[in-house]
C-alpha cells in the first residue's frame, strides 16, 4: 500500500479547480505501472514522488497524462508540492522548495499559505507560422482576423498561445477538432477594474484525437505570462480566471520578482487522502 493524495489546485472554492492524483511513494514503480495507474484515475494528470537524484532538489516528480509522460506541468507541480509538504516533507531551504522533474529544477515558494512555482524557460517561443494560425482559427471556429496576436508558448506540453480581443471572445469560443494533435491556449483581457485581468482557456488533444478543455493550466499560464509581461501587455501582479466555460472557478496568481522571473501560484487543497494498491 502506497500513500496517496488527490489535490485540487488553483481554486479557493471546494472542487472548483483542477485535480491531480499524487502517489507519494513512487520509488520502485515501473513506467508501465505509472502509466497504468494514471489511465485508471481518468484524471488529466497523475504524479509520482521519488527521492531526488539532484543533490540540490528536495524531491523528484514524474508527471503523466493519459497519453504519456510530461517533462513539466503546472498544476501537478503545485499539487505534488502540497502533498509532499502535507506528508511531512521538509525542504533543505525553508524559503524555497526545489522540485526535480523532466525540465530540471523548479523552485516553489510559500507565501501566506499559497504555493507558487517559478516559470521554467520555454523550449519553443516566437511567431506562429501562418499555416498553423489558419489551422488554429479553424479549430477554434473563429476568423483569422479575430486573432490579435500569437506566440509559441511551449514550456513542455507544447502550447501555442492565441490572444483574442476580449475575455468575452475567449468564452464564446466553440472549438472543433480537425483530427490532428494541437494544444492551444487562448487568452483575452477583461475590462479595467474586473476581478481578473484576463480569461484563459486551454484545449488539448487526447490519445483518441479528441479535443478536450483543461480546467486550469499552470504551464500555459506560466508561458503566457512570460510572453505578455515581457511585451508589457499585462503588468504583474495580476490574476487569471480559467475554467469559467466549464463551470469551474480557477484563479491563477501571476507575479514577477526583482530578477524578472515569473511566479505562478494558486490555492491547493487535499480532497482525498489514503493509500493505493499498485502492485
Beta strands, then each sheet from edge to edge (+ up, - down):
strand 1: 2-9
strand 2: 18-23
strand 3: 45-50
strand 4: 59-65
strand 5: 69-70
strand 6: 97-101
strand 7: 104-111
strand 8: 114-118
strand 9: 149-152
strand 10: 160-163
strand 11: 184-189
strand 12: 198-205
strand 13: 211-214
strand 14: 238-242
strand 15: 250-256
strand 16: 262-266
strand 17: 268-276
sheet 1: 5+ 4- 3+ 2+ 1- 17+
sheet 2: 5+ 4- 6- 7+ 8- 16+ 15- 14+ 12+ 11- 10- 9+
sheet 3: 5+ 4- 6- 7+ 8- 16+ 15- 14+ 12+ 13-
end
